[in-house]
Amino acid sequence: MAHVITEECIACGSCIDSCPVGAIHEGDPHYSIDADACIDCGSCVDACPVGAIKPQ
């Protein structure tokens, strides 16, 4: 199950650097996770300072 980035995202970029497979991409106004590329490791969840990343 992939994770999703909610509207609470502040586009700080912390999650991009934490993703080992590059599944996170910049978006406007918030970032997004490619569900097909996500390996559900949870690294992005731990990296997000505002808790905007949730299990899908």
C-alpha positions as CSV (number, residue, x, y, z in Angstrom):
1,M,0.0,0.0,0.0
2,A,1.5,3.3,-1.0
3,H,1.4,6.5,1.0
4,V,-0.2,9.8,0.1
5,I,0.7,13.4,0.8
6,T,-2.2,15.4,2.1
7,E,-3.1,19.0,1.7
8,E,-1.2,19.7,4.9
9,C,2.1,19.5,2.9
10,I,4.2,22.7,3.2
11,A,6.4,21.7,0.2
12,C,9.6,21.8,2.3
13,G,11.3,19.0,0.4
14,S,12.2,16.8,3.4
15,C,10.3,13.8,2.0
16,I,12.0,13.9,-1.4
17,D,15.5,13.5,0.1
18,S,14.2,10.6,2.3
19,C,12.7,8.5,-0.5
20,P,15.1,5.7,-1.6
21,V,13.2,5.1,-4.9
22,G,12.5,8.6,-6.0
23,A,8.7,8.2,-5.8
24,I,8.0,11.7,-4.5
25,H,7.7,14.6,-6.9
26,E,7.2,18.4,-6.5
27,G,3.8,19.6,-7.2
28,D,1.8,22.8,-6.9
29,P,0.8,23.5,-4.2
30,H,2.0,20.3,-2.5
31,Y,4.1,17.3,-3.3
32,S,2.8,13.9,-4.5
33,I,3.8,10.2,-4.3
34,D,3.8,8.0,-7.4
35,A,1.9,5.0,-6.0
36,D,3.4,2.6,-8.6
37,A,6.9,3.5,-7.5
38,C,6.3,3.7,-3.8
39,I,7.7,0.7,-1.9
40,D,5.9,1.6,1.3
41,C,9.0,1.9,3.4
42,G,7.7,4.8,5.5
43,S,10.9,6.9,5.3
44,C,8.9,9.9,4.0
45,V,6.5,9.6,7.0
46,D,9.3,10.0,9.4
47,A,10.9,12.8,7.5
48,C,7.8,15.0,7.2
49,P,7.8,17.8,9.8
50,V,4.1,18.4,9.7
51,G,2.7,14.9,9.5
52,A,1.3,15.4,6.0
53,I,2.1,11.9,4.7
54,K,-0.4,9.1,5.5
55,P,-1.0,5.5,4.5
56,Q,-3.4,5.2,1.5
